[in-house]
């Protein structure tokens, strides 16, 4: 007759009495329906031993088993921390338009054969008309469509429709999307907790968003105004914050419009953040971060432009990366290596090498989609990964893989 799970846990209690609180919670969950007592015991165990992965998993198991998943954020032992108030600084949209035209001239005529230029999948990023109306509302336009998913971008909106802005979010959309956004919040919060991220205390505050540049906000009960992008960006920022040493340098390859950078800069004001991307994204990044951090953001566009000590964020064209007078502590990429081809990977691998990049964090597609992603190999086998030794890898949701790696030399 097979051993009952409760007998196995009782036997383990005798051999490992230090785990009594956790095993007691499991025994009660398996042998009775007193989930409230079980949760209390598991919570107490986590508070007493916050670094114990087994205790964290026990608590999550009990929350799921007792159908209390929506209460997860209230049960996780932590001290919620606020971020500094979001400031608003003026931005020069005319200058942004002029800078975009200059960058596109570099792309089309002067540097068209260089390895950073768009892959087949991203070739559509050559066709924007960046007028002031769309730039002022770029989160409601196809200028940033590559960084957005519903409900940030309406599901029914024609793909790559450049002539008009996204409409206001409707009540039907709010009702439809709010449960999914809550699941997304709890799922990513769960991943942070399971990973033992010390910056988890920042998560709720980092998730909050505002309506600058036309963000389509949804109010999430118990959290506040959010977007799908802000939930993702808060996760990445909290996930990587502990990977950067004090006063370190982060390089984000494919920074979108600066959503991750904006949150990591708030959580870790000691770091210097370098962002590089294709022309339209560089302009949006510079515009968005300047609206938050003002003169602390610098665009190092041309030869001779150099960072200053007062600069916290540097927006740098790809062709200027290798000449930066910096040593990179952490390179970050989230879901854009997967849209690059082999020449793009080789280009950025060489740049990371020349900048002495010590550590790499990336989350990209492990299962290619024919006709959607240009890559022919899984994310775990990109060419530049030969320069790194994988420290941690984890299946994200059966499609993407999350990787932390250290430089081999």
Protein Blocks (a to p, Z undefined) as FASTA:
>chain_A
ZZdfklmmmmmmmmmmmlmmmmmmmmmmmmmcclklmmmmmmmmmmmmmmlmklmmmmmm
mmmmnopmmmmmmmpgcddddddddddddddfklmmmmmmmmmmmmmmmmmmbckbccfk
lmmmmmcccdfklmmmmmlcfklmmmpccfkbcfklcghiakbccddddfklmmmmmmmm
mmmmmmmmmmmmmnopaklmmmmmmmpccfehhiacdddehiapcdfklmmmmmmmmmmm
mmpcehiacddehjlnommmmmmmmmmmmbccdddddfklmmmmmmmmmmmnommpccdf
bghiacdfklmbdcddfklmmmpccdcfbdcdehklmmpcfklmmmmmmmmmmnopabdc
ddddfbdcehkamcfbdfklgfklmmpccfbdcdfkopaccdddddfZZ
